[in-house]
């Protein structure tokens, strides 16, 4: 299932909290329609009835606009009834039917068509909207929200698909300020999230899973320029001033799965696993200034058992984080980027250590990795331009919508002339949209098996090239501690054959030199020259 289909599912589920309303029920409904239309959805009413202060809508359908199911997927949600009641104090109370039904369809990675049905149960839901037409606040209270997948059809065959997600005691507030650029901010909280599944495929393979999460918080904001259509042209919306910013925080999480397949050559095909985490958070931001993904997690542990292994595979970590920042708009000058990753307190189960170090020769202290890169990147095409996105998904593909009239035919060159748009020219691959031209290694630190490696440096592409495709110019400085001791331990364990130990030490000596006599500390100073030559500690190695 692709990103568009997944985001559509989330957006349609969020319909249970849609009302960007005014002071009357009619205005509540219209602003709801306008908002979701800007996000690329079609809204159709079965019937509308106004009785006093209450507007009742029945058989309302919300669906993604028609498109190529192989790239966008299709989704529809049907709401049997929506009631919007003016409470007499300048507020509007919105209530949805206790159950809604929906379906989604698309094409899987094997080019097979599929479709699935689901229900959304929101018994006891209510939303109250207050404020004025240009400045509204919406407060929701949903005691329960259950999203249940029921059936799935693939290649014309239908089968049960029992998967369920449940949110308990969800509350929240949304604030909307109307204008040429509408402003939205939201704050949602759920007491808990649970999920279960028990799926058997056509071949009889079965997977069961379940999990629970203690708390789910979402906060964010959006600036949406008038006339924007996020589904059809996200790039145009960004250029017009679209800004998205949000954070999701997950509480302590526990999950498990159990897999069983038909035996192969008489061997059982089974696996089971469990995951426990103290909690984590994800932050997302997007505007014409760039794209940001950031995440942080606390302690987490994973365990896997399979019929292929005589013991469980276990590992755990105290913390992990990542930070990715990228430019998204084409520009003549290179633009800043960042990538950082950190993994702290990584440990492996004794059973894994026993595979290669049964005697406990190697230190088993927790390992860690810290990486922090910044630099400049040449952006050759708008990252979210439809043509760019189509090229990245399917090289050589044309965007679905073009300005060419369907009756217009390409001109045929006259005899004896040369058409510059030759098949070879048309087949040339478009340039990569993102190419790094400068990179600074602010930090690289690896600590494991009793050895430490740290490095810093700066690299710059030769004019007319990029770091990824041609040797750069610059310098990297690295320090090593405990590496010789680690080599000795690996040799004593037989992991480095005796006839290769000398070669390993000679190779290390080519790149590193001692810092202090008698200490297991080494240093390397790598220099990359414009002529392509490389020097290590003043000695040319290439």
Steps between C-alpha positions, in 0.01 A plus 500: 500500500656829394545827688202671334263218595629493857465877541150480353403241760617724781327804356170317458519361850555857617162585345355411833633843607440721198300800599674821412176678569332837528213609724231312303466132415487582128831685520650215701422256223619725217833576661549126561437437128739778398778373725493138382458605137829690531660176621387316185175334608159494335197543728153391397176533698226240482239724662492830690228608743477818712262475796509803726855538636615157380650409163489128426702344218452137401703260284798731468797359304853631509745358249836563344480647153527262207857422404735221406444225763854375440646826633235667717249236605133569563308540825139568594333556837120496540340679795134396551414817693649828623304734725606859563299677766514868595495498879363852542813646655691564180635145484441204269501137618600242237424128543580218260321170459638239738637299209639592158609268221778533246719332242837551338656350190820510301769290337758305702871453427419199279269715281192324636183697571371488857222651705402490866205604713504656846275653763551794736309488831475823702221442752433801721697744284442874518667822388409852612601799287512855635632839396433711193501433128863608461633355827359169620588246768384138489509270802448127453432210732506145363472229770590235243621482142530152349629451146440143388602342171255229403572345158755524222472404134800424279487362145126459540527287816355632823615396846465622859741769618446530878718796602387752760636826643336653808549845653356560848389831654618734227465872561630800314474856386535659158529869423443654157556856386359571154665722241692505173725251675298298749668413830430172681644363821398187689568307819367142536549248779399136533522303822607183321534328165462125450520290185440135411512289186462138391555465125522187288599533134392290203788256550410433863777710655376663819621798704354618829601824667390726782624798692413787727626852551457703818412842365512675166540878467494702177563873468556706188411789277443576134490810283293425189494755214161556338442289190757235592436136411744290701412177319536629144796733538681509831788683335279792394357520851851519646594780260182683597600486867383166643656426840455172690641432845408226745618261771366159601592354839448133578489360852643170622436238232487122505435284193528136391457289188476131420554363149442149365532378142471166329810281550762515224690175435362369825633796702260705709477867402417690817607822669395700802616831636432770755591866534500727806579871502478777758365747244608709205410813306505608135510855365419603144523840333468607139502832316672650198800547730549127542392165636572382857463154657613451859451217746603397849442180693574375851589149608385227263547123480424245229491119508454259210475122493484296181499134407828561315688607814554288814489806725322837513653809341499786750623856490425823684596867500481778756426776250487587131440815298518635146481841337455541124473847342484544123434786256201447271507784246722534193758779523815610322700508824559193717283477812564368855417145608549296816501134600561387855456161664571375850471155656591460865534201732465227235525150649467150353365189667751249639376244250622717211836560669535127545502445125847655458628571854397217727800559728418866559827633356343815354370781722120501505454857615207682336589638155419848370504693174475875442497655153446868417533620139420843360574656165369644178290329237421597142127470431447446126122464511221579744481190718119486501446599138270236341748435218788457746302263719390293199860474382619376840223238523525388139798638302396620157136540599302809406275680749136392479368847412642690203403816318500332157161485335389140450439575132846647447758271340876542505650666197684267262835636379534552130722274296864599516463690826620405845261488793680596819252298707650166400412178682848502657451856627154420636631194680774690681445483871398821671765640739477392861287757685735511803880497472733576796777746415647568846498292816630558851547208733423674829518174688552131437544293815481121518556315825481118500696186592731704721616727216411861416513685169433872460526720190436852376558659161392711206453391140413708196417390146719610212318760291255338261473177704344378823636307796303187414636457146857635505793518746462807723758743633554538872629347818386241756663452840438183698614358833493138616529354848530130584513386135826304538363330809188404309711352218689291758173368643357416158821319409497298824144393420600390151274759335811643330717215357862505617634534146294819455580680826817658361311627196229652719759684713684625190177632354422676828850652505444645150208707623573560868792602719549477878404803708716414802764229527379203705130590483239338279401829337529576129420793276438551129510818294352437154538766231313493168665712229345663193700272267335193657798401714451396863753542782493327839713669763704668225561178303333460161284187485324574168 
